Amino acid sequence: MKPEILIMTGGTFTAVFAVFHLAFWKIFRWKRDLAKLTAVNRAIVQVLNLCLTFAFVIFAYLSLAHTHEMLTTDLGRSLILLIAVFWYLRALEQVVFFGLRGRVSILFFVVFLVGGSLYTIPLL
């Protein structure tokens, strides 16, 4: 598969995760569940989620709007590598923090490996 298609697929993949993270308040009933935390911890969880969502938007934008530069410049190739490492670290964190006991956890582990692969293969 052409490297450009993989990077653009990675951008779409990452954009989907941005939308997914914006839905966390509803999906995980954060209004109810985060109320059990201290105000500081409640704020930290929400701020970290919003910052991660913005990082996903950045990754998606760069991948979709600057595909050629990502593949042909040293800076772009460095960004591709770092985005791949991000997804591989997220796969590792899935194992460490959630384990691989259930189907959903295994599914997310595989999905994160796919995310890393979308950015690794174009570098090869």
N, C-alpha and C positions, 0 to 999 in steps of 0.2 A: 504494500500500500504506500502511496506517496506520502512523504513526510508532511507536506502541507495539509493533507486531509487529516492526518493523525493529530496535528497541532490544533486544527480547527475543531475536531471532535473533542479534544481535550478541553478547549475553551467552552464548548457547549456543555460538556460534562461538569465542568467547574461552575458554570452559570446555574445549572440545575441545583447544585449544592448551595449556592447563594440563596436561591428561592427556598429551598428546604430549610435552611437555617432561619430565615425570616418567619417561617411557620412554627418554630419551636415553641413560642408562647402558647399557641393553641394545641399543637400536637401533644406536648408534654404537660399541659395544664399548669404552666408556670405561674399564673396568677395565684392559684391555690397552693402549689407545691413550694414555690420559692418564698411564700409568706412564712414558712417554717424556719427560714434562715434569718440570721441577723441582717440588719439593713445593709451593712458593708458587704457581706457575702452575697446577698441578693443582687446588689449593684454590680459586684465583680462578675458574677455569672452572666448577667445581661450585657455588660460592657464587653467582656471577652467574646461573647457570641456576635455582637454587632461588629466588632473589629475583625473577627474571623470572616464574617459575611463580606465585609469590605475587601479583605484580602482576596476572597474568591472572585469578587467583581473585578479587581485589578488583574488577576490571573486570566480571567475570561476575556477581558478587554484586550490585553496584550496578545493573547493567543488568536483572537478573531480579527482584530484591527491591524495587527503588526506581524502577521504570520511570516512574511518574507524576511523581515528584519530579525525575527526570532531565530530563523534558520540560517541566516547568512552573516550575522555579526557575532563577534566574540561576546558582547554583552547579551545578545539574544540567546545564544547557546548556553551561557551561564544561567540565565533565567530559566531556560527549559530544564536544565539539570536541577536547579533549586526547586522548581515546581514538582519534578519527579520525586526528589528526596522528600518533599513535603508529604506527598501521597504515600510513599513507602513508610515514613515515620507514622503516619496516621494508621496504616495497616498494623504496624507493630504495637501502637497504643491500643488498638482494638483488642489484641491478644492480651496485653498486660492488664488493661482496666476492665474489659468485659468478658474475657475468656473466649473460648470457641465452643461453648457448651450447647448453644441453641442454633437453630437454622438461621435466624435473623443475624446473629453475631457472625456466623460463618459467611453469610451473604455479604455483609458490610466489609468483612476482611477481604473477600474476593473483589468487591467493587473498588476498594481502595488500591488493591494491587493493579487492577485494570487502569485506574487513574494514573498510577506511576508509569505503567507500560506505555500509555498514550504519549507520554513525554520522553520516555527513555528510548523507544525504538527510533524516533527521528534522529537521535544523536549517534546511532550506530552506523 
